[in-house]
Amino acid sequence: MLILAIIAYAIVAFFEFRVLYKQKHWNDFWTNIVLGIFSLTIVVLLCLNVKIPSPAKPIQNLVTSIFGK
């Protein structure tokens, strides 16, 4: 499963990032690189059965602190 995920990310990266690089859209290129690496890290951790905590409670606390109950 891990190899399949890495291959899928490589294919998407090849087609997506190549176009942005050739068109010299540097902000979009680097934003996609950073988000792609972040999501690939999450996928690899999930494939390796690493328990990733849910961000739901901190997000709920943040929204409650901003808007109140």
DSSP file (Angstrom, degrees, kcal/mol; ACC not computed):
  #  RESIDUE AA STRUCTURE BP1 BP2  ACC     N-H-->O    O-->H-N    N-H-->O    O-->H-N    TCO  KAPPA ALPHA  PHI   PSI    X-CA   Y-CA   Z-CA
    1    1 A M     >        0   0    0      0, 0.0     4,-2.1     0, 0.0     5,-0.2   0.000 360.0 360.0 360.0 -38.6    0.0    0.0    0.0
    2    2 A L  H  >  +     0   0    0      1,-0.2     4,-2.3     2,-0.2     5,-0.2   0.921 360.0  48.8 -63.7 -44.3    2.9    2.4    0.8
    3    3 A I  H  > S+     0   0    0      1,-0.2     4,-2.4     2,-0.2    -1,-0.2   0.897 110.1  52.3 -63.3 -40.2    4.5    1.8   -2.6
    4    4 A L  H  > S+     0   0    0      2,-0.2     4,-2.3     1,-0.2    -1,-0.2   0.897 109.6  49.1 -62.5 -41.3    1.2    2.4   -4.3
    5    5 A A  H  X S+     0   0    0     -4,-2.1     4,-2.4     2,-0.2    -2,-0.2   0.908 111.8  48.4 -65.4 -42.1    0.7    5.7   -2.5
    6    6 A I  H  X S+     0   0    0     -4,-2.3     4,-2.2     2,-0.2    -2,-0.2   0.898 111.7  49.4 -66.3 -40.2    4.2    6.9   -3.3
    7    7 A I  H  X S+     0   0    0     -4,-2.4     4,-2.3     2,-0.2    -2,-0.2   0.916 110.7  50.5 -64.6 -42.4    3.8    6.0   -7.0
    8    8 A A  H  X S+     0   0    0     -4,-2.3     4,-2.4     1,-0.2    -2,-0.2   0.917 111.7  47.5 -62.1 -43.4    0.4    7.8   -7.1
    9    9 A Y  H  X S+     0   0    0     -4,-2.4     4,-2.8     1,-0.2    -1,-0.2   0.884 110.4  52.7 -65.2 -37.8    2.0   10.9   -5.6
   10   10 A A  H  X S+     0   0    0     -4,-2.2     4,-2.3     2,-0.2    -2,-0.2   0.903 110.3  47.6 -64.6 -40.7    4.9   10.7   -8.0
   11   11 A I  H  X S+     0   0    0     -4,-2.3     4,-2.0     2,-0.2     5,-0.2   0.939 114.5  45.6 -65.8 -46.5    2.6   10.6  -11.0
   12   12 A V  H  X S+     0   0    0     -4,-2.4     4,-2.8     1,-0.2     5,-0.4   0.922 113.6  50.2 -62.4 -43.3    0.5   13.5   -9.7
   13   13 A A  H  X>S+     0   0    0     -4,-2.8     4,-2.2     1,-0.2     5,-0.6   0.904 108.0  53.6 -62.2 -41.7    3.6   15.5   -8.9
   14   14 A F  H  X5S+     0   0    0     -4,-2.3     4,-1.0     1,-0.2    -1,-0.2   0.939 117.1  35.5 -59.7 -48.6    5.1   14.9  -12.3
   15   15 A F  H  X5S+     0   0    0     -4,-2.0     4,-0.8     2,-0.1    -2,-0.2   0.869 124.5  40.9 -76.1 -36.4    2.0   16.2  -14.2
   16   16 A E  H  X5S+     0   0    0     -4,-2.8     4,-1.4    -5,-0.2    -3,-0.2   0.948 119.2  39.7 -78.8 -50.1    1.1   19.0  -11.8
   17   17 A F  H  X5S+     0   0    0     -4,-2.2     4,-2.5    -5,-0.4     5,-0.2   0.816 108.3  61.5 -74.4 -30.5    4.4   20.5  -10.8
   18   18 A R  H  X<S+     0   0    0     -4,-1.0     4,-2.4    -5,-0.6    -1,-0.2   0.909 104.9  48.3 -62.6 -42.3    5.9   20.2  -14.3
   19   19 A V  H  X S+     0   0    0     -4,-0.8     4,-2.1     2,-0.2    -1,-0.2   0.929 112.9  47.1 -64.9 -45.7    3.3   22.6  -15.8
   20   20 A L  H  <>S+     0   0    0     -4,-1.4     5,-2.2     1,-0.2     4,-0.4   0.888 112.9  50.0 -64.1 -38.1    3.7   25.1  -13.0
   21   21 A Y  H ><5S+     0   0    0     -4,-2.5     3,-0.9     1,-0.2    -2,-0.2   0.921 111.2  47.7 -66.5 -44.0    7.5   25.0  -13.3
   22   22 A K  H 3<5S+     0   0    0     -4,-2.4    -2,-0.2     1,-0.2    -1,-0.2   0.862 113.3  47.8 -66.4 -35.2    7.4   25.5  -17.1
   23   23 A Q  T 3<5S-     0   0    0     -4,-2.1    -1,-0.2    -5,-0.2    -2,-0.2   0.471 110.0-126.1 -84.0  -1.0    5.0   28.4  -16.8
   24   24 A K  T < 5 +     0   0    0     -3,-0.9     2,-1.4    -4,-0.4    -3,-0.2   0.851  53.7 154.9  57.8  39.8    7.1   29.9  -14.0
   25   25 A H     >< +     0   0    0     -5,-2.2     4,-2.6     1,-0.2    -1,-0.2  -0.685  13.7 171.9 -90.5  79.4    4.3   30.2  -11.6
   26   26 A W  H  >  +     0   0    0     -2,-1.4     4,-2.7     1,-0.2     5,-0.3   0.868  68.6  51.3 -66.8 -40.2    6.7   30.1   -8.6
   27   27 A N  H  > S+     0   0    0      1,-0.2     4,-2.1     2,-0.2    -1,-0.2   0.943 115.6  42.3 -63.2 -45.7    4.2   30.9   -5.8
   28   28 A D  H  > S+     0   0    0      2,-0.2     4,-2.5     1,-0.2    -2,-0.2   0.890 113.6  54.1 -65.6 -39.0    1.8   28.2   -7.0
   29   29 A F  H  X S+     0   0    0     -4,-2.6     4,-2.1     1,-0.2    -2,-0.2   0.950 112.8  40.7 -60.2 -51.4    4.7   25.8   -7.6
   30   30 A W  H  X S+     0   0    0     -4,-2.7     4,-2.4     2,-0.2     5,-0.2   0.848 113.4  54.1 -71.7 -32.7    6.1   26.1   -4.1
   31   31 A T  H  X S+     0   0    0     -4,-2.1     4,-2.5    -5,-0.3     5,-0.2   0.932 111.1  46.1 -63.8 -44.2    2.7   26.1   -2.4
   32   32 A N  H  X S+     0   0    0     -4,-2.5     4,-2.4     2,-0.2    -2,-0.2   0.875 111.4  52.7 -65.6 -37.1    1.9   22.8   -4.2
   33   33 A I  H  X S+     0   0    0     -4,-2.1     4,-2.5    -5,-0.2     5,-0.2   0.952 112.1  44.5 -61.9 -49.1    5.3   21.4   -3.2
   34   34 A V  H  X S+     0   0    0     -4,-2.4     4,-2.3     1,-0.2    -2,-0.2   0.934 116.9  44.7 -63.4 -47.1    4.8   22.2    0.5
   35   35 A L  H  X S+     0   0    0     -4,-2.5     4,-2.6     1,-0.2    -1,-0.2   0.871 113.1  52.3 -66.3 -35.5    1.2   20.9    0.6
   36   36 A G  H  X S+     0   0    0     -4,-2.4     4,-2.5    -5,-0.2    -2,-0.2   0.908 110.5  46.8 -65.6 -42.0    2.2   17.8   -1.4
   37   37 A I  H  X S+     0   0    0     -4,-2.5     4,-2.2     2,-0.2    -2,-0.2   0.906 112.8  50.7 -66.2 -40.9    5.0   17.0    1.0
   38   38 A F  H  X S+     0   0    0     -4,-2.3     4,-1.9    -5,-0.2    -2,-0.2   0.946 114.0  43.0 -61.1 -48.5    2.7   17.6    4.0
   39   39 A S  H  X S+     0   0    0     -4,-2.6     4,-2.4     1,-0.2    -2,-0.2   0.863 112.1  53.9 -69.6 -34.1    0.0   15.3    2.6
   40   40 A L  H  X S+     0   0    0     -4,-2.5     4,-2.6     2,-0.2    -1,-0.2   0.893 107.0  52.6 -64.1 -38.5    2.5   12.7    1.5
   41   41 A T  H  X S+     0   0    0     -4,-2.2     4,-2.4     2,-0.2    -2,-0.2   0.920 109.7  48.1 -61.6 -43.6    3.9   12.6    5.1
   42   42 A I  H  X S+     0   0    0     -4,-1.9     4,-2.4     2,-0.2    -2,-0.2   0.915 112.2  49.4 -63.1 -42.9    0.3   12.1    6.4
   43   43 A V  H  X S+     0   0    0     -4,-2.4     4,-2.4     2,-0.2    -2,-0.2   0.912 110.9  49.3 -63.7 -43.0   -0.3    9.2    3.9
   44   44 A V  H  X S+     0   0    0     -4,-2.6     4,-1.7     2,-0.2    -1,-0.2   0.922 111.4  49.3 -63.7 -43.4    3.0    7.5    4.7
   45   45 A L  H  <>S+     0   0    0     -4,-2.4     5,-2.6     1,-0.2    -1,-0.2   0.904 111.8  48.6 -62.6 -40.3    2.3    7.7    8.5
   46   46 A L  H ><5S+     0   0    0     -4,-2.4     3,-1.4     1,-0.2    -1,-0.2   0.888 109.6  52.2 -66.2 -38.0   -1.2    6.3    7.9
   47   47 A C  H 3<5S+     0   0    0     -4,-2.4    -1,-0.2     1,-0.3    -2,-0.2   0.810 108.2  51.7 -66.6 -28.6    0.2    3.5    5.8
   48   48 A L  T 3<5S-     0   0    0     -4,-1.7    -1,-0.3    -5,-0.2    -2,-0.2   0.292 117.8-115.3 -90.0  10.2    2.6    2.7    8.6
   49   49 A N  T < 5 +     0   0    0     -3,-1.4     2,-0.5     1,-0.2    -3,-0.2   0.824  57.3 161.0  60.1  36.5   -0.3    2.5   11.1
   50   50 A V      < -     0   0    0     -5,-2.6     2,-0.5    -6,-0.1    -1,-0.2  -0.759  43.5-120.8 -85.7 130.8    0.9    5.5   13.1
   51   51 A K        -     0   0    0     -2,-0.5    -5,-0.0     1,-0.0    -1,-0.0  -0.614  28.2-163.8 -76.6 120.7   -1.9    6.9   15.2
   52   52 A I        -     0   0    0     -2,-0.5    -1,-0.0   -10,-0.0     2,-0.0  -0.920  19.4-123.6-107.1 123.9   -2.4   10.5   14.2
   53   53 A P        -     0   0    0      0, 0.0     0, 0.0     0, 0.0     0, 0.0  -0.327  26.9-109.7 -68.6 149.1   -4.4   12.6   16.6
   54   54 A S        -     0   0    0      1,-0.1     3,-0.4    -2,-0.0     0, 0.0  -0.568  14.0-150.6 -77.2 136.9   -7.5   14.4   15.4
   55   55 A P  S  > S+     0   0    0      0, 0.0     4,-2.0     0, 0.0     5,-0.2   0.336  72.8 100.9 -86.3   9.1   -7.3   18.2   15.1
   56   56 A A  H  > S+     0   0    0      1,-0.2     4,-2.5     2,-0.2     5,-0.2   0.912  78.5  48.1 -63.7 -45.1  -11.1   18.5   15.8
   57   57 A K  H  > S+     0   0    0     -3,-0.4     4,-2.5     2,-0.2    -1,-0.2   0.934 112.4  47.0 -66.5 -47.0  -10.9   19.5   19.5
   58   58 A P  H  > S+     0   0    0      0, 0.0     4,-2.2     0, 0.0    -1,-0.2   0.890 114.0  49.6 -61.4 -35.8   -8.2   22.2   19.0
   59   59 A I  H  X S+     0   0    0     -4,-2.0     4,-2.6     2,-0.2     5,-0.2   0.913 110.4  49.9 -67.0 -41.6  -10.1   23.7   16.1
   60   60 A Q  H  X S+     0   0    0     -4,-2.5     4,-2.4     1,-0.2    -1,-0.2   0.914 110.9  49.4 -61.8 -43.1  -13.3   23.7   18.1
   61   61 A N  H  X S+     0   0    0     -4,-2.5     4,-2.2     2,-0.2    -2,-0.2   0.889 111.1  50.1 -62.4 -39.9  -11.5   25.4   21.0
   62   62 A L  H  X S+     0   0    0     -4,-2.2     4,-1.7     2,-0.2    -2,-0.2   0.933 112.4  45.6 -64.7 -47.3  -10.1   28.0   18.6
   63   63 A V  H  X S+     0   0    0     -4,-2.6     4,-2.8     1,-0.2     5,-0.4   0.900 113.4  50.6 -64.2 -40.1  -13.5   28.8   17.0
   64   64 A T  H  X S+     0   0    0     -4,-2.4     4,-2.1     1,-0.2    -1,-0.2   0.886 109.7  50.4 -65.4 -38.3  -15.1   28.9   20.5
   65   65 A S  H  < S+     0   0    0     -4,-2.2    -1,-0.2    -5,-0.2    -2,-0.2   0.815 116.1  42.4 -70.0 -28.3  -12.5   31.4   21.7
   66   66 A I  H  < S+     0   0    0     -4,-1.7    -2,-0.2    -5,-0.1    -1,-0.2   0.935 131.6  19.6 -81.0 -49.4  -13.0   33.6   18.7
   67   67 A F  H  < S-     0   0    0     -4,-2.8    -3,-0.2     1,-0.2    -2,-0.2   0.604  98.9-135.8 -99.8 -14.5  -16.8   33.6   18.4
   68   68 A G     <        0   0    0     -4,-2.1    -1,-0.2    -5,-0.4    -2,-0.1  -0.212 360.0 360.0  80.7 179.9  -17.8   32.5   21.9
   69   69 A K              0   0    0     -4,-0.1    -1,-0.2    -2,-0.0    -5,-0.1   0.487 360.0 360.0 -82.2 360.0  -20.5   29.9   22.6
